Amino acid sequence: MTNAKYKLKGLLATFFAMLVLDASAQQPVTIWKTTAEPLAEMARIRKLINAPIFPAKDFLITKYGAKGDGKTLNTEAFKKAIADCAKNGGGRVVVPLGNFLTGAIHLKSNVNLHLADNAKIIFSANPKHYPIVFGRWEGMELMNYSAFIYAYGQKNIAITGKGILDGNATYKDWYAWNVGKPSKQVKARDVLHDLNHKQTNPKTRVFGEGDFLRPNFIQLYSCNSILIADVKMVNSPMWNVNPVLCENVTIENLRIIAHGSNTDGVNPESCKNVLIRNCYFDTGDDCIAIKSGRDQDGRRIGRPAENHIIENCEMKDGHGGVVIGSEISGGARNIFAINCIMDSPNLDRILRLKTSSSRGGIIENVFMKDIKVGAYRDAAVTCNMFYEKPGNFMPVIRNIWVENIDVEKGGDYAIFVNAYKESPVENLRMINCNIRGVKTPMKIDHVKNFKLENVTINGKLMTK
C-alpha cells in the first residue's frame, strides 16, 4: 500500500473511530450496584485465561554452543535452540546455571524459554545486537530495535523458571539516552509523534542507530496464549513486560526491579484476558500500566484493553501502583485489582487513571478492592483528563468502584479528580475506605453520581 493510500485509510479509520467513540460514549453502561456483581464478572473472566502447556521435551542451550561464562555472546546458540525446539513440536529451551550473555532472543510458537534456578541471562548493552523489527514504542507503531525478548504473531509461548533476566542497563549506555534537557531521544520521539499524527504507514517509520529510542525488555506482539512466570527481572532499559495486541496472557510470580526512567513493570497494551498475580514491583515508573495505543494509532487500531485481573501483588517504588493510561486511545474496560499491598514514600498513587483529549477513549468498569497501603506520596485515587496536551477527542471515565482501601500514611490527596465539565467522571464510588495522614482530603472538580459510603479520611467520616 502506498503512503498516500495508507494516509487516506488512516484518516477514514480515524473519522469512523470518532463516530463509534461518540456513539459508544452515549450508550447506556451497566452500573454495578453491589460488590457481588463485579466479583461475578471477574470470576467469569478468570475462566477465559489459561496458561499454555508444553511438550515434555528439553533443548539445552549449551548443546547448541552456549557458554555461561558471562563473556561469550550466545545469540546464535539461543536462536538455534529455539528453532530446533519449534521445529520438533515445542518444549522447553533450557538455560542451565551460569551467566549467559546474549543479544535479542526471538521466541517461536510452542517454545518455553526456561531458566534453571539461579541461571542468569545477561543482555548485551550493544545496540547492534538488536535487529530492527516491527513493534510499538510508547503506544506508537514503528520499526525499531528489537525488544530483548521478542515475538511476533506466535502462539503458546512462555518465559519461566527461577532465574534472572538482567537487562544490564546503566547510565553509561541505555539510560543515558533519556537524560539531560533535551535528552538524546527527544528528536526521534518528536518525529515519531508527527508520523503517528500524519498516519503514515508504520512499516515506513524506521528508527534505529542514532535515534536513541530504547528497546523494551520483553515485547510480545500479536501473540496468543502466553505465560511469563517466576523469573526475576532487573535493569531493564525501558518498559519491562509489554504484551501488545495479545490474548490469553498469564503473568505470575515475577520480581521486577529497575530504577531507570520509564522502567514500568508490566504494560499490557490492547490485550484481552490478562491475569497478573503474585508479582513484586520496585520500579522507576508505573508498576502496572494498562494501555491501548497513543492518539491516532490507538484509534486506528481500535483495540481496547479488556478483561484484566490483578491480584496479590506488592508495589514499592513507582509513579503508580495500578494505572490505566496514558496511551489509552483504544479504551479500557473490565479492569480488576484485588488483594494488593502497596507501601513506599516513593509510590505516587494507588489507582491512577490518566488520559487527555488528545488520547480520547473510554475507560470504564474498573474495580479495586482490599488494598493495604503503608504510604504513598500524591493521591490514593486519581482520575486525570489533562495528563498531556489537549486535542479533539473527549475522554470518558465511568463506573469506577473502589472498596476496602486502608492507608496508614497518605500523601497530598485522598481523592483527586481533574475532568472536563463536558465529560465528568461518572459513577465513581468508594466504599469502606480508611485513609490517614493526607494533606488535602479531596480535590475534585467535575463528577457525576459520585458516592462515598463509610469513607474516613484523616479520622473524619466523609460525605460528598
Beta strands, then each sheet from edge to edge (+ up, - down):
strand 1: 58-60
strand 2: 69-73
strand 3: 91-95
strand 4: 99-102
strand 5: 105-106
strand 6: 111-115
strand 7: 120-123
strand 8: 132-137
strand 9: 140-145
strand 10: 149-152
strand 11: 155-160
strand 12: 164-166
strand 13: 218-221
strand 14: 224-229
strand 15: 232-234
strand 16: 241-244
strand 17: 247-252
strand 18: 255-258
strand 19: 272-277
strand 20: 280-283
strand 21: 288-290
strand 22: 305-311
strand 23: 314-315
strand 24: 322-324
strand 25: 332-342
strand 26: 349-354
strand 27: 362-375
strand 28: 379-384
strand 29: 396-409
strand 30: 413-418
strand 31: 425-435
strand 32: 440-444
strand 33: 447-448
strand 34: 451-457
strand 35: 460-461
sheet 1: 1+ 3+ 6+ 11+ 14+ 17+ 19+ 22+ 25+ 23+ 20+ 18+ 15+ 12+ 7+ 4+ 2+
sheet 2: 1+ 3+ 6+ 11+ 14+ 17+ 19+ 22+ 25+ 27+ 29+ 31+ 33+
sheet 3: 1+ 3+ 6+ 11+ 14+ 17+ 19+ 22+ 25+ 27+ 29+ 31+ 34+ 35-
sheet 4: 5+ 10+ 13+ 16+
sheet 5: 8+ 9-
sheet 6: 21+ 24+ 26+ 28+ 30+ 32+
end
